[in-house]
Structure formats: structure tokens, C-alpha cells
């Protein structure tokens, strides 16, 4: 899981970001990076149990920031119209909608 979060953060760091999305992009990238680091700390709980407490404190705010960022991205995408299934942005809109129903 930590490796997946790291890969997402790296992909976001290398992505070309349109100006309309730049305000959302940095917190999204930082939150995935924070989740990656926290996940690695939790996975090594036997070596440093105190670090696990700090890592657990990071999960909720980072996860909330990710959901908020996806909601902001979806709003920007939807301002241009509803994306067709499989089109660029459709997964982001789908994720944002599913997070709002939970």
C-alpha cells in the first residue's frame, strides 16, 4: 500500500497541471506522500512503536485532504460538462460522487 501511495505521489509530481487545477494539485500530492510515509511507519511497528502513533495521526487528515481534492477536481471537470464513461476525468468524477454518498 505504501508503495502504491508513493507511486501516485511521484506520478502527481511529474504531471502537467493546468492552471485551473494547480490549487488542488499540491495538497493532493502531499497527502499521498504523507500516506505513503505513514503506511511505511505502521508496517514497521515492531521497530518503532512510537512512530506508529504519529503515523496514525496523519491518516485521517491526509485522507480527508485527498477526498476534498478529488471533489475539487471533479467540480472543475464537471464545469466543462459531464465526461463520458472512460473519458479523461470520468474516474475522478466517479470517485468524488461515491465519496459523497458515504
C-alpha positions as CSV (number, residue, x, y, z in Angstrom):
1,X,0.0,0.0,0.0
2,X,2.8,2.4,0.9
3,X,4.5,1.7,-2.5
4,X,1.2,2.5,-4.3
5,X,0.9,5.8,-2.4
6,X,4.5,6.6,-3.3
7,X,3.9,5.8,-6.9
8,X,0.8,8.0,-7.0
9,X,2.7,10.9,-5.3
10,X,5.5,10.6,-7.9
11,X,3.1,10.5,-10.8
12,X,1.4,13.6,-9.5
13,X,4.8,15.3,-9.1
14,X,5.5,14.6,-12.7
15,X,2.1,15.5,-14.1
16,X,1.5,18.6,-16.2
17,X,-1.1,20.5,-14.2
18,X,-3.4,23.1,-15.9
19,X,-3.6,26.4,-14.0
20,X,-7.2,25.7,-13.0
21,X,-6.1,22.7,-11.1
22,X,-2.9,23.9,-9.5
23,X,-4.5,24.9,-6.2
24,X,-5.8,21.4,-5.7
25,X,-2.7,19.5,-7.1
26,X,-0.1,20.3,-4.4
27,X,-2.3,19.2,-1.4
28,X,-3.3,16.1,-3.3
29,X,0.3,15.2,-4.0
30,X,1.4,16.0,-0.4
31,X,-1.3,13.9,1.1
32,X,-0.5,10.8,-1.0
33,X,3.2,11.3,0.1
34,X,2.1,11.6,3.7
35,X,0.0,8.4,3.5
36,X,3.0,6.6,1.9
37,X,5.3,7.6,4.7
38,X,2.7,6.8,7.4
39,X,2.0,3.4,5.9
40,X,5.7,2.5,5.9
41,X,5.9,3.5,9.6
42,X,2.9,1.4,10.5
43,X,4.3,-1.5,8.6
44,X,7.5,-1.4,10.8
45,X,5.6,-1.1,14.1
46,X,7.9,-3.6,15.8
47,X,11.0,-1.4,15.2
48,X,9.4,1.9,16.3
49,X,6.0,1.7,18.0
50,X,6.1,5.4,18.9
51,X,6.4,6.4,15.2
52,X,3.2,4.4,14.7
53,X,1.3,6.8,16.9
54,X,2.4,9.7,14.8
55,X,1.6,7.8,11.6
56,X,-1.9,7.1,12.8
57,X,-2.4,10.7,13.5
58,X,-1.6,11.5,9.8
59,X,-4.1,9.1,8.2
60,X,-7.3,11.0,8.9
61,X,-6.2,14.5,7.8
62,X,-4.4,13.2,4.7
63,X,-7.3,11.0,3.7
64,X,-9.7,13.9,4.2
65,X,-7.5,16.2,2.0
66,X,-7.4,13.6,-0.7
67,X,-11.2,13.3,-0.8
68,X,-11.6,17.1,-0.8
69,X,-9.1,17.4,-3.6
70,X,-10.9,14.9,-5.7
71,X,-14.2,16.7,-5.0
72,X,-12.5,20.0,-6.2
73,X,-11.1,18.3,-9.3
74,X,-14.5,16.8,-10.1
75,X,-16.1,20.2,-9.8
76,X,-13.5,21.6,-12.3
77,X,-14.0,18.7,-14.7
78,X,-17.8,19.0,-14.5
79,X,-17.7,22.7,-15.2
80,X,-16.7,21.6,-18.7
81,X,-19.6,19.1,-18.9
82,X,-20.2,15.5,-17.9
83,X,-17.3,13.3,-19.1
84,X,-18.3,10.2,-20.9
85,X,-17.6,6.8,-19.3
86,X,-13.9,6.0,-19.8
87,X,-13.0,9.6,-20.9
88,X,-10.4,11.7,-19.2
89,X,-11.7,12.8,-15.8
90,X,-14.6,10.2,-15.6
91,X,-12.9,8.2,-12.8
92,X,-12.2,11.3,-10.8
93,X,-15.9,12.3,-11.1
94,X,-17.0,8.8,-10.2
95,X,-14.7,8.7,-7.1
96,X,-15.9,12.1,-5.9
97,X,-19.6,11.1,-6.3
98,X,-19.0,7.8,-4.4
99,X,-17.2,9.6,-1.6
100,X,-20.2,12.0,-1.2
101,X,-22.7,9.1,-0.8
102,X,-20.8,7.5,2.1
